[in-house]
């Protein structure tokens, strides 16, 4: 039986008493200083804790309890050869020294001497999540270029906590964070305020993509669907040299490819305001020679003014636009209906009221946002409510309002002689909600008519601020990530920069990192277990008879995954060492906190070499079920045996990880994935390894969501991981940009 106690040693000159840990077990007795000092009056010897009269009693007691648990756990699990005075003392001192390094007053900064001759490329990370893009960009360097992280943003509290812990507290950066919905009216103002006039070279981010997933249900009016537009608002404001948007493969086929085309159209619609006057002058010239459709050209001209207006100006311009079209209708009305009909007819009222609705675009947009939020909050999908909500949201869309006005005109059955005027009104209303690119398509008809195609093409080449070839699908395992995660990339390149059409793979199919390479050295946890230290994994004992076969899976690699037997490290060794190229030599040791209060009090940090390595508490029945599936190797093939054993489940799927291949895309449900050698779900750290996060990157906050957190959309550690971009994948993207940027 092990006995772990704490006692006060002799006082120092300031009459502070050091707290020592003493461990006794049979013939072993070890004494180690914990690094904490208190006054004698503040020590409760009976309860082995610091009294509340000491200001730091909570954090000190938390640390003492952590030390005791780790020592006791070590004796329960470590081999007998580790039970020497020296080795036990080394273990305790490593935990103490890790804490001391983090709590000592120390200015943490990257090696400025090493980088003073290099050029910074600045970036911000929107929809940042835990920080997959941020981490990957900080890993990337090329020639004299490297990245400086200016700002991250997300609406989730646990994203902010993990960001601050990693980048501000651990790495010592002054990168800002905005915890705000990007759709809120003052988001851009707050963003600019945080940036304090700094130039942003690259914007990266993956707007939440659940509603675009091929695997999940496709929801109409999902609150995540319109975030691309707000992302592009930031691009219009900041005018970065490059921007990256990442999403799931399903976005390419969503709405029969219309969503993809809409995104490309919006990117091409971002204009260079410095050159915009050329287009306005060109439209004015066309109007002078156009005899039949001057009103339409006037409408196109008015619509184009929206592009150069700020938020306040655009409201005035939109009101003026609708008023112009409405005036045309007022003049037309007495020509097509009599006075009585004009006052009572439902079709005339529909047209009039449609103009009213179009004038209220800001108010309707606010209502739309609120209704979509309520729909999502109440989980209205696949029920009798969803259709009614969707019908209302459809009704207030500008395109639908214009369709209703068009329908009303048809119902009136006006004389053929008025068709041109009516068509002009309908066209004018359609132009109102056109993108810039759609306006250019319409303008092209006038250009061809006047044979000015060459001049028009030249003007557009000056006006379009961003070039983009097309979105492309990239597979994470091609970039050293042990996971077959497919993602679509939209990379926008400012017109003065080199066009990027793809990201070259860093490994071939035969060179890809396997699940075994990623996880083998973490395979020392049992059921309902948590480890804070690495332990040696005996492959010979674990894989008796197939040891050499398993060892053959381990390859020495470069940091990007490319095999390098001479100077490389294994994937697991890179995960332990870190992939940040030594930029942050003074970084603090990895630590974990549950909330912002603990983050601000550095003495409350749980400092240890390993974090997030906690297994689920599987019941005996669940363990038996997972064991059968693991032995069979396939859930479908195991179902008959599970039924026979009374262990069947309603669960749709289980994935058994294969040692010699890559994992499927990591999802949030804990037991979706069964460990390749143990009947258990993966730990957060193992999921992080499959995503290519370094072990020093600690996912903060709670492991699982409770009900309150779920209602407030707070991410758990597991959700932080699965919603992240794999850092090695992001690093490959970042490096491609560095090779092209100037």
N, C-alpha and C positions, 0 to 999 in steps of 0.2 A: 504494500500500500504506500503510495507516494504522499508526502506531506509538504505542502507549499504554504509558507507563512511570510509575513512582512514584519520588519522591526525597525526601530530608529537607531542609527549608529551614533557615534560621538558627534557633538555639535562642532560646526566650523567657527571661525572668528566672529561671524555675524549672529551666532547663536541659533543658526538654522540646522536642523537635524536631517541628514540624508536618510532616505527610505531605502532599505536593503531588502532583497528577496533571499530567503533561505529555503533550500530544498533538501529534504531528507528522504532516503529510501534505502533501507537495510544498511549497507556499508558505504553508501554514497551520501555525501553532504557537500552542497555547493552554496556559496554566498556570492551575490552579485548586486552591485549598486544599480538602482533603477534610474538614477539621474534626477530624481525629484527630491526637493528639500522643503521642510515645513518647520513651524514652531512646535515645541513639544505639546503645548496646550491644545493644538489642533489635531492631535492624533488620538484615534479611538482604537486602542490596542485590542480590546475585547472583540470588536466587530471587524477589525482589520481594515479600517478605512479612515480617510481624512474627514474631519468634522466640517459641518457647514460654516463654521466660523472662519475657515480659510477660503479666500476669494475663488481660488481655482479648484475647489474640492470636487466638483462634478467631473472635470476633465481628468484630474489625477486619479480619482477612483475608477473611472472608466478605463484608463490605461493600466492600472494595477490589476483590475479584473481580467483585462485582455491578456496580460502577461501570464497570470495564473492559469487561465484556460489553455493557452498555447503550450505551457510547460506540461500540464496534465495530459493534454492531447498527445504530445510528443511521446510520453511514456506509454501511452495506450497503443500507439501505432508503430513507433520506430523499432528497428531490430535491436537486439540486446547489445550488439557491438557499439551502439551509439550511447550506451549508458555509462560513459566515463566522465569523470569530473571535468576534464578539459572540453569535451565535445558539448556537454550540457551547458557549460559556462559560455562557450562560443555562441551557441544558439540564442541564449538569453541576451547576451551582449549585442548581438546583431540587431535584435528588435529594439533594444534601448538606444543604440547608436543611430539607427534609422530615425527614431523619433527625435533624438537630439539635433540631428542635422536639419530637420524640418522646422524645429521650434527655435533654433538659434536665430538671432537677428542677422540677416544676410541678404544683400542685394543680389537677386538672381537675374542674370542677363545672359544673352548669347555672347559668344566669343567675338567681340567687336573687332579685334585685331585681325582675325582670320578673314573677316568679311568687309573690312574697310575699303579694299580695292575692288570690290564687286558691286554690281548694280542691282538695286532692289526693284522688284516688280511687285506692285501692290495688288492685293485682292481682298474681296469681301465674300462672305458665304451666306447666302439667303436660304431659308428653309434648312438651316444648318443641322438640325437634329443633334446627335451627340458630337458630330464634327468629323465625319468621314472625309469630306472634301477638304476641310481645313487641315486635317492631319496629312493627307496625301500631298497637298500643295506645299506644306512645310518640309516634306521629305525631298521634294524635287529641286534639282539644281542642273544647270547646263552652262558650260563655259563660265562666263563672268556673271551670269544671272542667277538670282535666287529670289524667293518670295518673302514679302513682308505682309503679315496678317493684320488687317486694319479693323475688321468688324465682322461679327456673326449675328444672325437674327433668326428667331423662331418664336412661336407663341407658347411653347411648352416650358413650364417652370423647371422641370428636371433637365431639359436641354441646357438651360441657362446655368444651372448648378454644375453640370458636368463641364460645360465650357469654361466657367470661371475657375473651377478646380484645376483643370488641365492647363489652360493657356495663361491664366493670370497668376494663380498661386504656385503651380508646379513648375512651369517653364519660365515664368517671370515676364511674359509679354504684357503690353498695355492695350491689347486688342479689346475694343468695346463690344458690348452686346445689347441688342434691342429685343426685349420680350414684348412684341406687339404684333397684332394681326396686320399683314401687309395691305389688306383691303381698307383699313381705317384711313379716313381723310388726311390725318396729320402724320401718317407714317413717313412720307417722303421728307417732310420738314424735320422730323426727328432724326431721320437718317443723315441728312445734310448737316444737322447740328452736331451729331456725334463725329462725323468725319472732319469737321473743322477745316474745311477747304482743301483737304488732302486729295490728290489725284488718285483715282481708282483705275488701275490698268486692266484688271480682270474681275468679272463677276461670275460666280459659280453658284449652282444650287439645283436642287431637285424638288420642284413643287410636289406636295403630297399626291400620291398616284393611285390610291386604293381604287378609285372609281374607274381607272383606266385598265385595271388588271384583267387579263384573259381568264384567270382562275376564279375571280370573284364575280358577284352580281354587278351588272352595270346599272348604276342608279341615275335616273334622270334628275337634273337639278341638284346634283351633289355639290355641297359647298366648296369642295376642292377643285371642281372642274374649271372655274374661271380664274384661278390663281396665276395662270400663265400671263394673262393680260396685265395683271398688277406687277408681275415680275418684269414685263417689258416696259412698264411705266418707269421703273427704276433705271432700266437701260437707257431709255430716252433722256432721262435727267442726267445720268452720270457719263454717258458716252464713252464707255470703256473701250480699250483696244480689242478685247475679246470677251465673249460671254459664253458660258456653258450651261445648257439645260439638260438635265438627265431625267429619264422617265422609263416606265415599263414598256415592253415590246407591244403591248396591246394598243398603245396610243396610235400606232401606225394604221390600224384597221378600224379604230373606233369611228362609229357613224360612217362606215364605208370609206374611210380615209379622209373624211371632211375635216376632222379635227386637225390632222396633220397638215392639210392644205391651209387651214385657217391660221395655224401657228406660223408656217412659212410666209404666208401673206402678211401677217402682222409684223414679222421680222423685216420683210422687204419694205414695209410701210414706215419704218423709222427713217426720218428724213434729216438731212444736213441743213439746218436752218440758215447757215451762212450762204448756201447756194440756192436757197428756196426762191429767191426773187426771180431767178431765171425762168422757173416754171410759171409763176404768176404772170410775168410779162408775155410768155409764150401763149398762155390761154387768152390773154387780152388781144393778142394779134389774131388768133383764130376767130375770136368773136367779131372782129372788124370785117372779116371776109365771109362769115357765116350769115346767111340770109334767113334760113328757116328755123333754126333752133337756138337762137340767141338766149332765150330764157334758160334752157338747159345748161348752156355754157356759163351763164351767170350763176346758176346753182352750183355747178362744179367749182367755180371760183370761190363762192362763199364757203363751200364745204372745205376747200383747201386751206382757208384761213384758220380752221380749227387747229391745224398742225403746228402753227407757230404761236398759238395763244397759251397763256398761263391759265390756271384753274379759274381765276376770277373773270378773265376776259372771255373764256370759252362759253360761260353761261350766257353772257350778253350776245355773243355771236349766234348761239343756238336759238335763242329767243327771236332774234332778228330774222334768222333763216326761216323758221316756221311761220313767222308773221308774214313774210314775203309770199310764201306759198298760200297761206290762208287768205290773203288779200286777193290773190288770183281767183280763188274759189268764190269769194264774195261777189266778185264782178261776174263770174260765170253763173251763179245760182239763179238770178231772175231770168236768165236766158233758157234754162232747162226745166224749171218748175214755176208754177204760179205762186202767188203770195201765200195762200192758205196752205198749200203743200209744203212750202219752205218752213212753215212754223210747226207743222204737225207730223210730217212724214218721218218714219223711223230711220230711213236710209239717210236723209239729210241730217238728222240728229246724230247718226253714227259718224258721219264725216266731220261735223262740227265738234263733237265730243272727242273724236280721234285727235283733232288738232290740240284740244285742251290737254289730253293725255301726253302727247308728244312734247308739249311745253313744260310738262311736269316730270321730265326725264330724271332729274336728280332725286326728286321725292320718290318716284317709282323704283329707282335703283336702290334707295335706302330700304323701302318696303321689301323688295326682292331679297336683299341680303338678310333681313330679319326673318322672313318666312323660311328661307333656305336653312338658316341657323336653327329655327324651331323644328323644322322637319328632321334635321340631323339629330338634334338634342333628344327628340321624342322617338327617334329611330323609326320614322314613318317610311316603311318599305314593305312591299308584298302584303299590303293590308287594304282595307276599304277606304282608309283616309288618304293614302298616297296619291291616288288618281285625282282627287279633288284639289289637293295642294298643287300638284303638277299642272292641272288645268288652269288654275288661277295664275300661276307663275308664267305659263305660256301666254295667257291673255294680256299680261302687262309688258311683254317683250315688244320693243319698237317694231320689229319685223312683223309681228302678228297684228299690231295696231294698223300698220300700213295695209296689210292683207284685208283687214276688215273694211277699211276705207275703200279699197279697190272693189271689194264685194258689194258695198253699198252703191257705188257708182253703177255697177252692172245691173243691180236691182232697179235702179231708176229708169233704165232703158232710154237714155237720152238720144236725141236725133244724131245721125251719123256725122252731121256737119260740126258737131262739138267734140268729136273723138280726139282730135289733135290736142285741144286744150286740156281735156280730161287726162289723156296719156301723159302730158307734160306735168300735171299735178302729181300723178302717181309716180312718175320717174323722179321728180324732185324729192318726193318723200323717201324713195328708195335710196337716192344719193345721200340723204341726210345721215343714214346709218351705215353707209359704205365705209370700208377701210380705205386707206390711201391707195393701196394696190388696186382695189376695185374701181376707184375713181380713174386711175390710169388706164385700166382696160376700157372703160367707157370713153375716155378721151381719145383713145387710139382710133376709134371709128372716125372721129373728126380729122385726126392726123392723116389717116389714109386717104380720106376724101380730098384733102388739100395737098397730098403728096409731100408730106414733110416728115417722113419716117426717120430719116438719118439724123435730122436735127433733134427730133424728139428723143431718140435713143441716146444721143450724146448728152442731152440735158438730164435724162434719168440716171445716167452713169455718174453724174456729178451730185445728184440730189439724194440717191439712196445711200444712207450712211453705212449700212452693213451688207456684206455679201455672205451668202450661205449656199452651199451646193445642194445638199439634201441631208435629212437625218440618216444616221447609220446605226446599225445594231452592233454592239460590242459585247463580247463574252468575257466575264471577269477572270475566268481560269486562264485566258490567254495572256494575262498580265501578272502571273505568279500568285493568284488568289486560289486557294484550294476549294473553289465553289463554282458550279456552273450557273452563274447568275447573269442572265441576259438583260442588257439595258440599252435604251435608245438614247443617242446623244445628238443634240442640236448645238453646233458650235458656230456662233455668229462672229464674223471677222470684220472689223471696221475697214472701210474702203482703202485706208492707207497701210493696211497690214496684209500679210500673206494669207491666202485662203487655206484653211485646214479642212481636208476632205476625209480624214480618217486618223486613227491612232494605231501605229504599228504594234503588233504583239511583241511581248518581250520573251515569250517561250513558245516552242513548237508543241504540237499535240503530245509527242513522246516525252517532252521535258516538263509537263505540267506537275504542279505540286499536288501530292495525294493527301487524303484525309489522315493517313497514318503519320506522315511527316509532320502534319500540323498538330496532332493531338497526343502522340504516343507518350511524351514525357510528362503529361498531365494526368496519366492514368493511375493515380494513387489515392483516389477518393472512393469511399463506400456510400451506402445509402444514408440519406439524411446526415451528410458530413460536410465540413467546411475546413479548408486548409488556407493558411497564410504564409506557408513556406514551401519551397520546392522540395521534393523528395526523390531519391534515386529510384528509377524504374528498372527492375532486373528483367531484361528481355529474355534471358535464357530460362529463368524460372517461369516466366509468364507464357512463353511460346515454345515450350519444350518440344523439340522435333521440327520446329519450323523457324527457329531463331535466325538462321542465316537468310532465309527467305524474307523475313521482316526487316532485318538489317539492310538488305539490298534495296529496300524502298527509300532508305535515308540517303539523300544526296547533298553534297556541298554546293552552295549556290551563291550568286551575287545577291545584292539586296533586292533586285527586281525579279528574282526567281530563276535567272539564267544559270544553268549548271557551271560550276567553277571548282573543280576538285583541288586545285592548288591553293588558292587564297580565299575560298568561300567559306560560308558557315551553313549549317542546316537551317531549314525554315524555323524550327523551334529555337535554335540559338539566336537567330535574328530577332525573333519575338521577344526573347529575354533581354538581348543587348539593346534593341531599339533601332529604328530605321531613320532617325533624324540626322544622320551624318555628323554627329558630334557637335551640332550647332549649339546645343544647350548643355554645355559641360557642367554648369553650376545648377542644373535643375534639381529640385527637391525630390526626395524619394516618393514612390507611389503611396497614396493615402486614400482613405475612404471616409466620407461623411454622409449623414442621412439628410441634412437640410442646410439652409443658409446660415442658421445660427451656429451650427457646428463648424461650418466652413470659415466663418469670421474669427472663431477662436481656435488658433492653430494647435493649442494644447488638446483640443478635442478630436484632432485627426487620428484615425487609426492607421498607423504607419507600419507597413510590412512589405516584404519582397513580392508577395503574391496576393491578388484580390479577386473578387467575383468568382471564386472557385468553390461554390456551394451546391451540393446536390439536392434534389427534391426528396421529400419523405414519402417514398412509394409504399403503399400497403403491400402485404404479402401477395394478395391476389393480383395486383398490378405488376409486381415483380415477376410472378409466375407467367403472366400473359406476355410480358416483354421478353422473357427468357425463351418461350416457345417460338415467338416470332423471330428472335435473334438466331436461334438454332436452325429454323427453317430458311431464314434469309429473305423471306418475302411474306408480307401480310396476307395477300390473297391466297397463297399456298398454305398458310397456317390456319386459315379460318375454320376448316373442318375439324382440326384437332382442338382448336379453342372451344368450339361448340361442344365437342365430346367431353372436354375437361371442365365445362361450365365456366369458361374464362372469356367467352365471346364479348364483343364490345360494339356499341353503336358508332364508334369513331370511324370516320370516313377513310382515314389512311394512317399508316405508320411507315416511316422510311428507315430502313436499316442502313447505316453508313457502311460503305465498302472501303476497306483499307487501301486498296490499290487504285482508287479513282477519286473523283472530286465529289463533294456533297452537292445535293440539289440546292435550290435557292432557300436560304434560311428564313423561316417564318416564326411567328410569335408563340404558337401553341407549344408549351414545353416538351411534351412527349410525342410531338410529330416525328422526332428523330431519335432513333435508338443507337446508343453507343456501339461501336463495332465489336467490343469485347466484353461488355458488361450490360446486364438487363436494366438499363436506367436511361433517363433523359440526359441531355447535355447540360453542363453548367454554363453560366454566363461567360466565363473565361474561355471555355471551349468554343462557344458560339462566336466569341470575339476573334479567336484564332482563325476560324473558318472565314471570317470577314477580313482577316489580315491586319487587325489592330495589334499594336505592340502590347506586351503585358503591362508596361508602365502606364498605359491608358486605362484609367479606372472609371467604370460606369457608376455614377453616384446615385443616391436616392434609394428608394425601396426596390427590392427584388421583384415583387409582384404588386399589381394594382389592388388597392382596397376599393370599396364601393364609392367612397367620397372622391378618391383620386380619379376613378373612372368617369364620374359625373363631370369633374373639372378638366377632363382630358389630359391628365398628368401621365406622362409616359413612365412605365417601369423600366428597369435596367434592360430587360429582354426586348422591350419595344424600341428602346434607344438603339440597340444593336441592329435589329432587323430592318429598321427604317433608314439605316445609314448606307452611304456609298462606301464600298471597300476601299480603304486608304491606298493600297497598292494600285488599284484601278484608277483612282483619282490622281495618283502620282504620275502614272503614265500619260494621262490627259494633260496634266500640268507641265510635264517635260516637253510634250509636243508643242505646247504654246510657247515655252521658253526658246525652243529651236526656231520659232518663226517670228517672234515679236521683235520690233525695233522702234 
